[in-house]
Amino acid sequence: MQVINTVGRRKTAVARIYMKAGNGDVTVNGRDLKTYFPTEVLQIILNQPFGVVDSTGKFDVKVNVRGGGIAGQAEAVRMAISRALCEANPENRGPLKKEGFLTRDSRMVERKKYGRRKARKRFQFSKR
């Protein structure tokens, strides 16, 4: 099987993955999955697409991810893995789309406006 290359995005995080048939090794930025994403929740988020299509431990994934925080990065990797699984087998598209793993979450941080402390917070108002 050839190497499948896909991209996933979430907030400002961008994940590029290279997936090929193997025994389930996941390396993120040259480090092991458990050292890069230390919490169990983030590891579960990353492995969700494999569980949905019953292909846990069948693919080796090499991930390059940058930007954002670790939660956004984990969701970006999840999207990239989902896209790669669809490319590997078109029958996987239905279950992954139903779970919402193929939909780009377009929510971004709102920009700060001038004359305010943050995007919506105003300076303290004093009547007297």
C-alpha positions in Angstrom: 0.0 0.0 0.0 1.2 3.5 -0.8 1.6 6.3 1.7 -1.5 8.5 2.1 -0.9 12.2 2.7 -3.7 14.4 4.1 -4.2 17.6 6.0 -6.5 18.5 8.9 -7.2 21.9 10.5 -8.8 23.2 13.7 -8.6 26.8 15.0 -5.0 27.7 14.1 -3.6 24.2 14.3 -2.6 22.4 11.0 -1.8 18.7 11.0 -0.2 16.9 8.0 -0.2 13.1 8.3 1.4 10.3 6.3 -0.5 7.0 6.8 0.5 3.6 5.5 -0.3 0.0 6.4 1.4 -1.2 9.5 0.9 -2.2 13.1 -0.6 1.0 14.7 2.5 3.1 15.5 1.7 6.8 15.8 4.5 9.4 16.0 3.7 13.1 16.4 6.5 15.6 15.5 9.1 12.8 15.9 7.8 11.8 19.4 5.6 9.0 20.6 1.8 9.7 20.8 1.8 9.2 24.6 4.6 11.7 25.2 3.2 14.4 22.9 -0.4 14.1 24.0 0.0 13.2 27.7 -3.7 13.2 28.7 -5.9 10.2 28.0 -8.7 12.4 26.6 -6.4 13.8 23.8 -5.2 10.3 22.9 -8.9 9.1 22.7 -9.8 12.0 20.4 -6.9 11.1 18.1 -7.8 7.4 17.9 -11.6 7.9 17.5 -11.6 7.5 13.6 -9.9 4.1 13.9 -12.5 2.9 16.3 -15.4 4.0 14.2 -14.2 2.0 11.1 -12.7 -0.9 13.1 -9.2 -0.4 11.8 -7.3 0.0 15.2 -3.7 -1.1 14.9 -3.8 -1.5 11.1 -2.0 1.7 10.0 1.2 3.5 10.9 0.7 7.3 11.2 3.5 9.9 11.0 2.1 13.3 12.0 3.6 16.8 11.6 1.4 19.3 13.5 2.0 23.0 14.3 0.1 26.0 15.6 -2.6 26.3 18.3 -2.8 24.4 21.5 -2.7 20.7 22.1 -6.5 20.3 22.1 -6.8 22.0 18.7 -3.9 20.0 17.5 -5.5 16.7 18.6 -8.7 17.6 16.7 -6.7 18.6 13.6 -5.0 15.2 13.6 -8.4 13.5 14.1 -9.7 15.2 10.9 -6.5 14.3 8.9 -6.7 10.7 10.0 -10.4 10.6 9.0 -9.6 12.0 5.6 -6.9 9.4 5.1 -9.2 6.6 6.1 -11.7 7.8 3.5 -8.9 7.8 0.9 -7.8 4.3 1.9 -11.3 2.9 1.6 -14.3 4.9 0.2 -16.7 2.8 2.3 -15.4 4.5 5.5 -16.8 7.8 4.4 -20.4 7.2 5.6 -19.6 6.3 9.3 -16.9 9.0 9.6 -19.2 11.7 8.2 -22.0 10.6 10.5 -19.7 11.1 13.5 -18.7 14.5 12.2 -15.0 13.8 11.8 -14.9 15.0 8.1 -16.5 18.4 8.9 -14.1 21.3 9.3 -14.9 23.2 12.5 -14.7 26.8 11.3 -14.9 28.4 14.7 -12.0 30.8 15.3 -11.0 33.2 18.0 -12.8 36.5 17.5 -10.4 39.5 16.9 -9.8 42.2 19.5 -11.6 45.4 18.7 -10.1 48.9 19.3 -11.5 50.8 22.3 -12.1 47.5 24.2 -10.1 45.3 26.5 -10.8 42.1 24.5 -13.1 41.1 21.6 -16.3 42.0 23.6 -15.2 43.1 27.0 -15.4 46.8 27.6 -13.5 49.0 29.9 -15.0 49.6 33.4 -17.8 52.1 33.4 -17.9 54.6 36.2 -21.1 56.7 36.5 -19.6 59.1 39.1 
